[in-house]
Amino acid sequence: MVAAEIAKSLVFFIIAGLCEIGGGYLVWLWLREAKSAWYFLFGALVLILYGIIPTFQPANFGRVYAAYGGVFVVLSILWGWQIDKIIPDRFDIIGGCIALIGVGVIMYWPRS
């Protein structure tokens, strides 16, 4: 896999992750913090986009979703840091790095 394909794949992972976390967060705000039903509606639409975006990945469903799990871990840590103001500790960072190594092996390691 060439660098441009990997970069494109990583962009799809990031967009999908932001849609899943962002959409879920909007639904969370609607249910847990009694926000307007518009939060739910917009969150649901964003979650639908999350379901569509991974289909643009070059690999099969199982591989894409397995690797996406690692991306989700890292994006969730970053979301918590930036949105909820929870500073990641060294174990969050170590775990996130391990998850990203898994993503690299699952998605981008050369296969014969």
N, C-alpha and C positions, 0 to 999 in steps of 0.2 A: 504494500500500500504506500503510495507516494505522500509526501508531506502535505500537498494541497488537499488530498482526499481525507487525511487525518484531521486537518484543520477544519474542513467542512463538517466532518462527523462530530468533532468536539463542539462546534457552534450549534449543531442540532441538539446535542446533549444539553447544553447550557440553556437553550431556548425552551426545550421540553421541561427541564428542571424548574425554571422560573415559572412556567405555566402551571406545573403541578403544585409547587409550593405556594405561589401567588394565589391560584384559584382556591386551594385548600384554606389558605389564610383568610380569604374573603368569606368563605363559608363559615369558618371558625368565628370570625367577627360577628357575622349575622346571628349565629346560634349562642355564642358565649358572651357577647357584649351587646346583644339586643340592637344591632345595627339594622338599618332599613333592609327590606326584602331585595332591594336593588343590589346589595352586596352579594346575596345568595345568587341572584340571576347572573350577575357578571362573573362571579366565581365559577358557576356551573359552565358558562360559555368558555371561560379560560381553561377549565378542566377538559372540555371537549377538544380544544386545541391541543392540549397535552397528549390526548389519545391519537391525534393525527400526526403530529410532528415526528415521532420515532419511525413512522413508515418511510421516511426519506433516508434512513440509515442504510448503508450498503450490506449489512449482515442480516442473518436470519433473526426471527422474533426472539427466540430464547437467548441468543447471544447478546442482542441489543439490550434486552431488559435486564439480563444479569449484569452487564457492564453499567447500565444506567443506574443500578442500585448504588454503585460506588460514587457516581457523580452526584446522586441525590444526597448521599451522606455529607459530602463536602459542601454542596449548596445549602443544605439545612444548617450546617454549622455557621456558614457565612450569613445566612438569613437571620439566624438568632443573634449573631453579633451586631449586624447593622440595623435590624428592625426592632428586635426585643432588647437590645443593648446587653446581651449576655456575652461577656468576653470568653472566647475559647481558652481552655487551659491546655497544658502540654499534652494531656491524654487525648483531648479532642483533635489536636493537631497531628499527633502520631497516628491516631485512628484514621483521620482523613487522608493522610499520606499513604497508609496501607491500602485504603480503599482505592485511591487513584492508581496505585501500582497494580491492583487487581483489574481495574479498567484497562490499563495498558496491555496486560497479558491477555485478557479475554478478547478485546476488540482488535488489537493492533499487532500482536506477536505474529511473526511470519509462520505460516503453516505450509507444510509440504504437500 
